[in-house]
């Protein structure tokens, strides 16, 4: 067996939620739950062969529901921010719940995907196991148009990688921006700050934002500055730099304009203490680096995505989902040691 199922607790309405663990022949494993289509844990070995969890999260669904955060969850319908919590589709205006000042973030209100119990679909109990979750998001949910069907497949491969495949289909034109919001810490003690983790990102630019973290439409060159990770450096080296966008959020919370196109490697994180390496691959144009600001920088997030607020910036790369034009995208996190 390479897929294991066990109870993960119950929600307030009494609905029981399972936990699925996908494991390969190396002992590398990923546990996921349909509540929020979440990644709950990733057990990856260190350089001594000791496997430990490299994600921040909780041990039961009750705690995820209680704290209502995005840890490990699928984010949608629209990951990151939409300015003024509104957008137009072919001349018609749509309003979302404002859940960050005047703006909407990570889908909007309480009906965002982190609070939804997805339906469990196909389970592949093979040498490279997978599980598929599906959700039909009704027209009008959180203000978005269209009946949207979202399908996410998590697969563990023989090379200690987690492949995430997202598909979205709609019967009306609608904006969709899907990502996973896992909080990574590659040390054996995940309560320690990630300041020593060495990060490299294939990007020379970020999207400039205003004080509300909404893109202005300008793409900024970051070469040689504190936002530049083209040459590997510890996350903590410039995290307190005297740079306006870093000071504003007390760390990193930036959308990186990724080099290249198609499915390619866009980032690598190396933790010298444990020897763990995490490579990130995606076919998307952007990636949000977030360093768990306000929590002593105990984790980092690499959220692959379309650019924030892309609905208001025609020059930003973006794919609207509409009838006959579904969205399909892939992100991979691959683990090794050095």
Secondary structure, DSSP 4 states (H G I P E B T S, - for coil): --EEEEEEEE-TT--EEEEEEEE-TTS-EEEEETBTTEEEEEEEE-TTS-EEE-B---SSHHHHHHH---TT-EE-SB-SEEGGGEEEETTEEEE----BTTBEETTSSTTSGGG-BPEEEEEE-STT-EEEEEEEE-TTGGG--S-EEEEEEEEE-TTSEEEEEEEEEESS-B--B-EE---B--SSSTTS-STT-EEEESEEEEEEE-TTS-EEEEEEE-TTSTT--SS-EETTSSTT-S-HHHHHHTS-EEEEEESSSSSEEEEEEE-TTT-EEEEEEESSSEEEEE--TTTTT--BEEEEESPTTGGG-TTS----BBTTB-EEEEEEEEEEE-
